[in-house]
Amino acid sequence: MAVGPAWWLGPLLLISLWGTSAPASLLRRLGEHIRQLQESSILGLSVGPEAAALPKEGWLEQPLDPFNTSDRRSFLQRYWVNDRHWASRDGPVFLHLGGESSLGPGSVMRGHPAALAPAWGALVMGLEHRFYGLSVPAGGLNRAQLRFLSSRHALADVVSARLALSRLLNVSSSSPWVCFGGSYAGSLAAWARLKFPHLIFAAVASSAPVRAVLDFSAYNEVVSRSLTSATIGGSPECREAVSTAFVEVARRLRAGGAARAALRAELGACASLGRAEDRVELLGALEALVGGAVQYDGQAGAPLSVRQLCGLLQGRGNGSRPTPYRGLRQAVQVVIHRLGQRCLSFSRAETVAQLRVTEPQMSGVGDRQWLYQTCTEFGFYVTCEDPGCPFSQLPALPSQLELCEQVFGFSASSIAQAVAQTNSYYGGQSPGATQVLFVNGDADPWHVLSVTQDLGPSVSALLIPGASHCMDMAPESPSDSPSLHLGRQNIFYQLQTWLGEAKESPGGGGV
């Protein structure tokens, strides 16, 4: 284990200078942008006298195929250690699991693990997910190599890391290990407790979509409802303005000619929009822009909050009438500028070409890898097929499934089967685990795929009013709502209960 060199600061400054135009890609870039800005602010506080407190970076040699002992290939998996509050070798270990992007030093300096560590004298560690960030095995990202990328492989890494790091850091066999994670990594945290209860004592799963779903139309149902919520700055008039803006976009696309050319320039489309598939890409990116304002509402670094988006869409232009389309144009410019992108959307052909690149990308976002996981495990394809959806009904599910075929050669039937197998293996929204706390915000579109009600005395759920995606994991802020403060207190109390039980039952932390 060695202290990480200064080069890890570089990616924090290179915020998504290229991108694909699929809705999921824009949402992922928004999330990565927010994470990097929050991490930069944390690291900015750790220069000068505090530099010694920076976490240590290390690497574990992990088997590429943990399910085949005759395969001797391996890869290096990055981890981070913050032992600043570690009081004794039998104290608890808080393990922050990485998800579908790089995992930096901020993973052990902010959020639940770091904030809770002083109260229990805990050792805090972060484990980067295989095939993301700098934990990409040699050999690139071709389909044969990606066979070793799945949630099951990631859980096997958690187990081997748990055992190896216990030995390396001289952690007591009685120390309780608690997994933390947000979004997909939140699901991994819950599943780690589900599948390996003898090694993982408890888990806190934030915004964890534990139910895989092919057609995720419910995402936009929550977006639509959240746009009307006065708690976060929405209103029925705002939702109507969104709908009006999308109707105008569709009208201009149908008109063609000069109207379509002007729209292309105004809405940041790099494609000509002459092809139907490229128009679908633009509509999907616009849908993701609005969805992203809801999903990351109120978070430090988010380009637009719901209140700001509604203000733009309901504002008045040069004339006397409200102009939702002009507001949408302004919102596009805000997001493009904040993400450092030259376009909001690209051509479908360029999207496919970028996703076919098998060399690892330095952006840290991992579009090809995550697309592979959605094609082989989760689905999560956001659609707008419900009549009440405020957006265009494009992109439809078939065009999203086609991306899996174009990039990897997977059929629609194989994707549907994979989604069903994932739910069968993990249990969907009834996972059967104990000592798992599920935390969600009711403004977050992903909460409908998580656990939002207690499943028993040892599987608890917190649903925080007005909170967005993984907002409970964000650094505390003076602007945090009372409900968010209360939610974080409840997380503390739940851990207090469980860790108290662990003290009363030595050896309860695993082997």
Solvent accessible surface area in square Angstrom, and as a share of the most:
residue,aa,sasa,rsa
1,M,105,0.47
2,A,67,0.52
3,V,108,0.62
4,G,11,0.11
5,P,63,0.40
6,A,79,0.61
7,W,122,0.43
8,W,25,0.09
9,L,79,0.39
10,G,31,0.30
11,P,49,0.31
12,L,13,0.06
13,L,141,0.70
14,L,106,0.53
15,I,30,0.15
16,S,3,0.02
17,L,115,0.57
18,W,76,0.27
19,G,1,0.01
20,T,7,0.04
21,S,1,0.01
22,A,17,0.13
23,P,14,0.09
24,A,54,0.42
25,S,6,0.04
26,L,4,0.02
27,L,13,0.07
28,R,34,0.12
29,R,1,0.00
30,L,6,0.03
31,G,16,0.16
32,E,7,0.03
33,H,4,0.02
34,I,6,0.03
35,R,42,0.15
36,Q,3,0.01
37,L,61,0.31
38,Q,11,0.05
39,E,3,0.01
40,S,34,0.22
41,S,65,0.42
42,I,31,0.16
43,L,9,0.05
44,G,45,0.43
45,L,136,0.68
46,S,10,0.07
47,V,106,0.61
48,G,54,0.52
49,P,133,0.84
50,E,74,0.33
51,A,43,0.34
52,A,102,0.79
53,A,28,0.22
54,L,51,0.26
55,P,6,0.03
56,K,66,0.28
57,E,4,0.02
58,G,0,0.00
59,W,93,0.33
60,L,17,0.08
61,E,129,0.58
62,Q,5,0.02
63,P,52,0.33
64,L,6,0.03
65,D,23,0.12
66,P,36,0.23
67,F,126,0.52
68,N,62,0.32
69,T,124,0.72
70,S,92,0.59
71,D,26,0.13
72,R,208,0.76
73,R,121,0.44
74,S,51,0.33
75,F,10,0.04
76,L,102,0.51
77,Q,2,0.01
78,R,10,0.04
79,Y,2,0.01
80,W,1,0.00
81,V,3,0.02
82,N,15,0.08
83,D,59,0.30
84,R,146,0.53
85,H,62,0.28
86,W,64,0.22
87,A,83,0.65
88,S,55,0.35
89,R,123,0.45
90,D,79,0.41
91,G,9,0.09
92,P,14,0.09
93,V,0,0.00
94,F,0,0.00
95,L,1,0.00
96,H,22,0.10
97,L,5,0.02
98,G,4,0.04
99,G,13,0.12
100,E,31,0.14
101,S,24,0.15
102,S,19,0.12
103,L,12,0.06
104,G,8,0.08
105,P,3,0.02
106,G,0,0.00
107,S,4,0.03
108,V,0,0.00
109,M,37,0.17
110,R,35,0.13
111,G,11,0.10
112,H,9,0.04
113,P,0,0.00
114,A,14,0.11
115,A,70,0.54
116,L,18,0.09
117,A,0,0.00
118,P,72,0.46
119,A,64,0.50
120,W,52,0.18
121,G,10,0.09
122,A,0,0.00
123,L,1,0.00
124,V,1,0.00
125,M,0,0.00
126,G,0,0.00
127,L,6,0.03
128,E,0,0.00
129,H,6,0.03
130,R,0,0.00
131,F,0,0.00
132,Y,1,0.00
133,G,22,0.21
134,L,59,0.29
135,S,0,0.00
136,V,33,0.19
137,P,6,0.04
138,A,97,0.75
139,G,57,0.55
140,G,16,0.15
141,L,3,0.01
142,N,61,0.31
143,R,111,0.40
144,A,61,0.48
145,Q,16,0.07
146,L,0,0.00
147,R,139,0.51
148,F,7,0.03
149,L,2,0.01
150,S,20,0.13
151,S,0,0.00
152,R,101,0.37
153,H,19,0.09
154,A,6,0.05
155,L,5,0.02
156,A,17,0.13
157,D,2,0.01
158,V,4,0.02
159,V,30,0.17
160,S,36,0.24
161,A,0,0.00
162,R,4,0.01
163,L,65,0.33
164,A,28,0.22
165,L,1,0.01
166,S,18,0.11
167,R,180,0.66
168,L,98,0.49
169,L,27,0.14
170,N,90,0.46
171,V,10,0.06
172,S,13,0.08
173,S,75,0.49
174,S,40,0.26
175,S,0,0.00
176,P,12,0.07
177,W,1,0.00
178,V,0,0.00
179,C,0,0.00
180,F,1,0.00
181,G,1,0.01
182,G,14,0.14
183,S,23,0.15
184,Y,6,0.02
185,A,4,0.03
186,G,0,0.00
187,S,1,0.01
188,L,3,0.02
189,A,0,0.00
190,A,0,0.00
191,W,2,0.01
192,A,0,0.00
193,R,26,0.09
194,L,38,0.19
195,K,67,0.28
196,F,53,0.22
197,P,70,0.44
198,H,102,0.46
199,L,6,0.03
200,I,3,0.01
201,F,16,0.07
202,A,0,0.00
203,A,0,0.00
204,V,1,0.00
205,A,0,0.00
206,S,0,0.00
207,S,0,0.00
208,A,0,0.00
209,P,5,0.03
210,V,1,0.01
211,R,81,0.29
212,A,2,0.02
213,V,27,0.16
214,L,37,0.18
215,D,45,0.23
216,F,2,0.01
217,S,30,0.19
218,A,28,0.22
219,Y,4,0.01
220,N,2,0.01
221,E,81,0.36
222,V,2,0.01
223,V,0,0.00
224,S,13,0.09
225,R,131,0.48
226,S,6,0.04
227,L,0,0.00
228,T,44,0.26
229,S,37,0.24
230,A,85,0.66
231,T,102,0.59
232,I,14,0.07
233,G,15,0.15
234,G,6,0.06
235,S,28,0.18
236,P,92,0.58
237,E,106,0.47
238,C,0,0.00
239,R,56,0.20
240,E,103,0.46
241,A,9,0.07
242,V,1,0.01
243,S,27,0.17
244,T,60,0.35
245,A,1,0.00
246,F,6,0.02
247,V,97,0.56
248,E,39,0.18
249,V,0,0.00
250,A,25,0.19
251,R,113,0.41
252,R,54,0.20
253,L,9,0.04
254,R,174,0.64
255,A,63,0.49
256,G,11,0.10
257,G,65,0.63
258,A,88,0.68
259,A,32,0.25
260,R,47,0.17
261,A,62,0.48
262,A,43,0.33
263,L,0,0.00
264,R,91,0.33
265,A,80,0.62
266,E,42,0.19
267,L,0,0.00
268,G,13,0.13
269,A,7,0.06
270,C,39,0.23
271,A,8,0.07
272,S,72,0.47
273,L,0,0.00
274,G,50,0.49
275,R,149,0.54
276,A,61,0.47
277,E,60,0.27
278,D,6,0.03
279,R,56,0.20
280,V,21,0.12
281,E,6,0.03
282,L,0,0.00
283,L,8,0.04
284,G,0,0.00
285,A,0,0.00
286,L,0,0.00
287,E,5,0.02
288,A,4,0.03
289,L,2,0.01
290,V,0,0.00
291,G,0,0.00
292,G,3,0.03
293,A,4,0.03
294,V,0,0.00
295,Q,8,0.03
296,Y,25,0.09
297,D,12,0.06
298,G,49,0.47
299,Q,19,0.09
300,A,72,0.56
301,G,19,0.18
302,A,16,0.13
303,P,10,0.06
304,L,11,0.05
305,S,22,0.14
306,V,0,0.00
307,R,146,0.53
308,Q,102,0.45
309,L,0,0.00
310,C,5,0.03
311,G,46,0.44
312,L,49,0.24
313,L,1,0.00
314,Q,72,0.32
315,G,29,0.28
316,R,166,0.61
317,G,19,0.18
318,N,150,0.77
319,G,55,0.53
320,S,93,0.60
321,R,177,0.65
322,P,66,0.41
323,T,33,0.19
324,P,20,0.12
325,Y,17,0.06
326,R,76,0.28
327,G,2,0.02
328,L,1,0.00
329,R,81,0.29
330,Q,84,0.37
331,A,0,0.00
332,V,0,0.00
333,Q,91,0.40
334,V,50,0.29
335,V,4,0.02
336,I,20,0.10
337,H,146,0.65
338,R,91,0.33
339,L,1,0.00
340,G,39,0.37
341,Q,15,0.07
342,R,175,0.64
343,C,4,0.02
344,L,3,0.02
345,S,1,0.00
346,F,9,0.04
347,S,26,0.17
348,R,19,0.07
349,A,70,0.54
350,E,58,0.26
351,T,1,0.00
352,V,10,0.06
353,A,57,0.44
354,Q,44,0.19
355,L,9,0.05
356,R,129,0.47
357,V,56,0.32
358,T,45,0.26
359,E,110,0.49
360,P,60,0.37
361,Q,79,0.35
362,M,146,0.65
363,S,17,0.11
364,G,13,0.13
365,V,2,0.01
366,G,11,0.10
367,D,15,0.08
368,R,21,0.07
369,Q,12,0.05
370,W,24,0.08
371,L,19,0.10
372,Y,16,0.06
373,Q,0,0.00
374,T,9,0.05
375,C,2,0.01
376,T,37,0.22
377,E,14,0.06
378,F,3,0.01
379,G,0,0.00
380,F,18,0.08
381,Y,14,0.05
382,V,15,0.09
383,T,1,0.00
384,C,1,0.01
385,E,74,0.33
386,D,58,0.30
387,P,126,0.80
388,G,40,0.38
389,C,19,0.12
390,P,5,0.03
391,F,15,0.06
392,S,21,0.14
393,Q,102,0.45
394,L,78,0.39
395,P,6,0.04
396,A,27,0.21
397,L,27,0.14
398,P,94,0.59
399,S,29,0.18
400,Q,26,0.12
401,L,19,0.09
402,E,85,0.38
403,L,12,0.06
404,C,0,0.00
405,E,91,0.41
406,Q,50,0.22
407,V,17,0.10
408,F,11,0.05
409,G,47,0.45
410,F,27,0.11
411,S,55,0.36
412,A,52,0.40
413,S,82,0.53
414,S,44,0.28
415,I,0,0.00
416,A,43,0.34
417,Q,110,0.49
418,A,13,0.10
419,V,11,0.06
420,A,62,0.48
421,Q,96,0.43
422,T,9,0.05
423,N,40,0.21
424,S,96,0.62
425,Y,82,0.31
426,Y,5,0.02
427,G,33,0.32
428,G,6,0.06
429,Q,58,0.26
430,S,81,0.52
431,P,10,0.06
432,G,66,0.63
433,A,6,0.05
434,T,64,0.37
435,Q,27,0.12
436,V,0,0.00
437,L,3,0.01
438,F,0,0.00
439,V,0,0.00
440,N,2,0.01
441,G,1,0.01
442,D,53,0.28
443,A,5,0.04
444,D,0,0.00
445,P,0,0.00
446,W,32,0.11
447,H,18,0.08
448,V,41,0.23
449,L,1,0.01
450,S,2,0.01
451,V,4,0.03
452,T,43,0.25
453,Q,140,0.62
454,D,92,0.48
455,L,84,0.42
456,G,29,0.28
457,P,145,0.91
458,S,32,0.21
459,V,11,0.06
460,S,20,0.13
461,A,17,0.13
462,L,34,0.17
463,L,77,0.38
464,I,6,0.03
465,P,78,0.49
466,G,20,0.19
467,A,4,0.03
468,S,2,0.01
469,H,9,0.04
470,C,23,0.14
471,M,30,0.14
472,D,6,0.03
473,M,18,0.08
474,A,15,0.12
475,P,44,0.28
476,E,118,0.53
477,S,40,0.26
478,P,144,0.91
479,S,100,0.65
480,D,19,0.10
481,S,50,0.32
482,P,116,0.73
483,S,31,0.20
484,L,3,0.01
485,H,74,0.33
486,L,100,0.50
487,G,3,0.03
488,R,30,0.11
489,Q,93,0.41
490,N,48,0.25
491,I,1,0.01
492,F,58,0.24
493,Y,116,0.44
494,Q,35,0.16
495,L,0,0.00
496,Q,90,0.40
497,T,73,0.42
498,W,9,0.03
499,L,10,0.05
500,G,30,0.29
501,E,81,0.36
502,A,11,0.08
503,K,173,0.74
504,E,142,0.64
505,S,64,0.41
506,P,115,0.73
507,G,44,0.43
508,G,36,0.35
509,G,2,0.01
510,G,14,0.13
511,V,107,0.61
